[in-house]
């Protein structure tokens, strides 16, 4: 038994050492004093640590989260660990378009500048199809539609604040998708494909949204990026409950990571344009949304 335990521990240590040597580590020491950043879904996991790093660099950081009480505890922790008192919490539920509009209008009304928008909030997808109060499929609404609407409403402020940046957090799961029917994002004409495919399609939508947004933001000073954050063990694996599969995957993700290229489907400019047009319709994007506040 002792030898077995020693063997397991040795294996884990070896994997961690190899992973540490091969994984990418950002060497940038750039400071962000005078910059304002928004991070959605920043009360846990990747969003939380992103907000912490931005605060550590001196940025004014807004945690845009569904659970305000939880987010405030995280904000207090970030303030304590970074010494940056400019960390604030605002309520945002990206699955609810009315919540997105309230949040965006609040930002436009009260913020003079916005330099960084990190669209990070997301869910792993339920096993069975669920619809939001807007009639949208829950996963696509949370992971794509909400951020699509939010970004469009904040584009004028981002352009005014240029140089600025939009960062969309996607996943290697986007590459699992072999097709995306842009005209049926709510699975009205096709059966719900289950949580794995549904999640992957929402992450593909993130990449395609970035592709089209980058094209539209040429020469505006607004840079658009999309990323696969690597395999990270966060709460997202356990929101649907803990079982042997989710536990094993979470443990594995603590040990290894992977750099992932963009899939061929994610490079399809025609599909990206089609997705944008369909998304405009489904979120009812209006000129009022785009021009709110006259900024």
Residue pairs with C-beta under 8 A, 6 or more apart in sequence:
12 255
15 255
15 256
16 255
19 255
19 256
19 257
23 230
23 257
24 259
30 57
31 57
31 58
32 54
32 57
32 58
32 59
32 115
32 116
33 57
33 58
33 59
34 58
35 58
35 59
35 60
35 115
35 116
36 59
36 60
36 61
36 62
36 111
36 113
36 114
36 115
36 116
36 161
37 51
37 54
37 59
37 60
37 61
37 62
37 114
37 115
37 116
37 117
37 118
38 61
38 62
38 64
38 107
38 114
38 116
38 117
38 118
39 47
39 50
39 51
39 54
39 61
39 62
39 63
39 64
39 118
39 120
40 47
40 64
40 65
40 92
40 94
40 118
40 119
40 120
40 121
40 147
40 150
41 47
41 64
41 65
41 66
41 94
41 120
41 121
41 122
42 48
42 50
42 51
42 63
42 64
42 65
42 71
42 74
42 118
42 120
43 63
43 65
43 66
43 67
43 70
43 71
43 74
44 70
44 74
44 234
44 235
45 232
45 234
45 235
45 236
46 120
46 169
46 229
46 232
46 234
47 63
47 118
47 120
47 121
47 169
48 74
48 78
50 118
50 120
51 61
51 63
51 74
51 78
51 87
52 78
52 81
52 82
54 61
54 116
55 61
55 78
55 79
55 82
55 84
55 86
55 87
56 81
56 82
56 84
58 84
59 84
59 86
59 115
59 116
60 86
60 87
60 88
61 78
61 84
61 86
61 87
61 88
62 88
62 89
62 90
62 107
63 71
63 74
63 75
63 87
63 88
63 89
63 90
64 90
64 91
64 92
64 103
64 121
65 71
65 89
65 90
65 91
65 92
65 121
66 91
66 92
66 93
66 94
66 121
68 89
68 90
68 91
71 89
72 89
75 87
75 88
75 89
78 84
78 87
79 85
79 87
90 103
90 106
90 107
91 99
91 102
91 103
92 99
92 100
92 103
92 121
92 150
93 99
93 100
93 146
94 100
94 121
94 141
94 142
94 143
94 145
94 146
94 147
94 150
95 123
95 132
95 136
95 138
95 141
95 142
95 146
96 132
96 133
96 134
96 146
97 134
97 136
97 141
97 145
97 146
97 149
97 283
97 284
98 134
100 146
100 149
100 150
100 153
101 149
101 153
101 289
103 150
104 149
104 150
104 153
104 154
104 289
104 292
105 153
105 292
105 293
107 114
107 154
107 157
108 153
108 154
108 156
108 157
108 292
108 293
108 295
109 293
111 157
113 157
113 160
113 161
114 154
114 157
114 158
114 161
114 164
115 158
115 161
115 163
115 164
115 165
116 164
116 165
116 167
117 150
117 151
117 154
117 158
117 164
117 165
117 166
117 167
118 167
118 169
119 147
119 150
119 151
119 166
119 167
119 168
119 169
119 206
120 169
121 142
121 143
121 146
121 147
122 142
122 143
122 169
122 202
122 236
123 138
123 139
123 142
123 143
123 236
123 239
124 195
124 199
124 236
124 237
124 239
124 240
125 138
125 139
125 195
125 196
125 198
125 199
125 202
126 138
126 139
126 195
126 240
127 194
127 195
127 240
128 192
129 137
129 138
129 187
129 192
130 137
130 138
131 137
131 138
131 186
132 138
132 141
134 141
134 283
135 186
136 145
136 185
136 186
136 282
137 185
137 186
137 187
137 192
137 198
139 195
139 198
139 199
139 202
140 185
140 186
140 198
140 201
140 202
140 205
142 202
143 199
143 202
143 203
143 205
143 206
144 202
144 205
144 206
144 209
144 279
145 279
145 282
145 283
147 168
147 206
147 209
148 209
148 276
148 279
148 283
149 283
149 285
149 289
151 166
151 209
151 213
152 285
152 289
152 290
153 289
153 290
153 292
155 217
155 222
155 290
156 290
156 291
156 293
156 295
157 295
158 164
158 166
158 222
159 217
159 220
159 221
159 222
160 295
162 220
162 221
162 222
163 221
163 222
163 223
164 221
164 222
164 223
165 222
165 223
165 224
165 225
166 210
166 213
166 217
166 222
166 223
166 224
166 225
167 225
167 226
167 227
168 206
168 207
168 209
168 210
168 224
168 225
168 226
168 227
169 206
169 226
169 227
169 229
170 203
170 204
170 206
170 207
170 210
170 226
170 227
170 228
171 199
171 200
171 203
171 206
171 228
171 229
172 228
172 258
172 260
173 196
173 199
173 200
173 203
174 200
174 203
174 204
174 206
174 207
174 228
174 262
174 263
174 266
175 200
175 260
175 262
175 263
175 266
176 196
176 197
176 200
177 197
177 200
177 201
177 204
177 263
177 265
178 265
179 265
180 201
180 204
180 205
180 208
180 265
180 271
180 275
181 189
181 190
182 271
182 274
182 275
182 278
183 278
184 190
185 201
185 205
185 278
185 279
185 282
186 282
187 193
187 198
192 198
193 201
195 240
204 263
204 265
204 266
205 275
205 279
206 226
207 226
207 262
207 263
207 266
208 266
208 268
208 271
208 272
208 275
208 276
209 272
209 275
209 276
209 279
210 224
210 225
210 226
211 226
211 266
211 267
211 269
211 272
212 269
212 272
212 273
212 275
212 276
213 224
214 224
215 269
215 272
217 223
217 224
228 259
228 260
230 257
230 258
230 259
231 252
231 253
231 256
231 257
231 258
232 253
232 257
233 250
233 251
233 253
233 254
237 246
237 249
237 250
237 253
238 246
238 250
240 246
265 271
279 285
